[in-house]
Amino acid sequence: MSLQRFRLTGTLWIAALFAGCDRHHPLAPPGVQASAVAGSGATPAAPSNTNATAASPSQMNVSWQDNSTNETGFEVHRSVTGPSGSFALLASLSANATTYSNTGLTASTQYCYKIRSFGTTGNKTTYSSFSNNACATTPAPPRPAAPSGADARPARSTAVDLSWTDNSNNEDGFRVERSLDAGSTWTSAGTFGPNLTSFQDVGRVSEQPVCYRVIAFNGGGDSPPSNTDCTTPPAAPSGLTATALVDQPSIDLTWKDNSGVEDGFEVLRDAGYGWSAVAELPANSTSYRDASAGSNTTYSYHVRAKKDGGFSDLSDGASAQCVAATCPATCNGNLDCDLGYICTNYVCVPHCGDGVRDGDESDVDCGGDACAARCAAGQTCSVPADCASGICSYGICQ
């Protein structure tokens, strides 16, 4: 009797084992089931007719047919290595979705998509098989607009500063091209990222003409070139000397002009308050008299050639001190000067005859406490004493 019971129990156990092996997914983890069959039970049917369309260089629109009535949602999977490449989950969407827009993409790139539906009941999720693959390639972007306003000017005797206007909002960068033969042939002077509007070209040769143009580019190609602008870095002057005159409050400067292309010269001076330009001179100048030197001050000088709004290197330096008995007092503001004088270029100079309303004048070279001249009828006044008539009405001499 015991042997018969064992035989019956063993038979039932073996039958149950084979029955389990006949299930569709004997190895699927608990709670997850995949199906390629169009929806038996809780498993949703697979979507179909997946299509991908490039909407722009950075957007792909994906659509499909929903063949299920019981899905919880859809999964969009994407491959960037072709239809037989590796797909990864891109997005999970709600039930009844039939479209998806994939943004932020790279132009001129192929993207492939496939879709599957899923259903969730309690803690159990089942997945349909995947739809067909759909691939499309994003188009190249439109070419960027051409830069404009290219402006080349010497930064020094061996460098040129170039600036331009960026007229596009889709460039990947800019290419600056250089020509040493007035635009007959061009070579690249440098390639730069987007939104740049200036560049300094070093290693140039003084007195050698050079031309530039700028081209914007992206994945769609090159823009037309900008305008062409040319310049010539001038050679620096040399041999600068500074000599103080003994009979007048002046310092004489001389130098050698080494350039044949300059527009002019700029004289720079430092009286202990920083460098500033004290004179702009025409081309071919080789001397300058600084008549605004003050007493007890050492003045340092440099000279540089000008060209197209830019400059050569600085000359060597030279220094001198005003030694004449008539050298004016130095100053760093009007309060440092006596009545009747104002501080100009760090020296005190008289202002009552300079043709400008300055100092405490109520009008040009008249009125105030410092100037002897009184203002005529119709000129401005602050008090009656400013006027020759002694009558100041509403700020006007009568």
Buried (B, 14 or more C-beta within 10 A) or exposed (E): EEEEEEEEEEEEEEEEEEEEEEEEEEEEEEEEBBBEEBBEEBBBBBBEBBBBEBBEBBBBBBBBEBBBEBBBBBBBBBBBEEBEEEBEEBBEBEBEBBEBEBEEBEBEBBBBBBBBBBBEEEEEBBBBBBBBBBBBEBBEBBBBBBBEBBBBBBBBBBBBBBBBEBBBEBBBBBBBBBBBEEEEEBEEBBEBEBEBBEBEBEEBEBBEBBBBBBBBBBBBEBBEBBBBBBBBBBBBBEBBEBEBBEEBBBBBBBBEBBBEBBBBBBBBBBBEEEEEEBBEBEBEBBEBBBBBBBBEBBBBBBBBBBBBEBBBBBBBEBEBBBBBEEBBBBBEEBEBBEEBBBBBBBBBBBBBEBEEBBBBBBBBBBBBEBBEBBBEEEBBBBEEBBBBBEEBEEEBBB
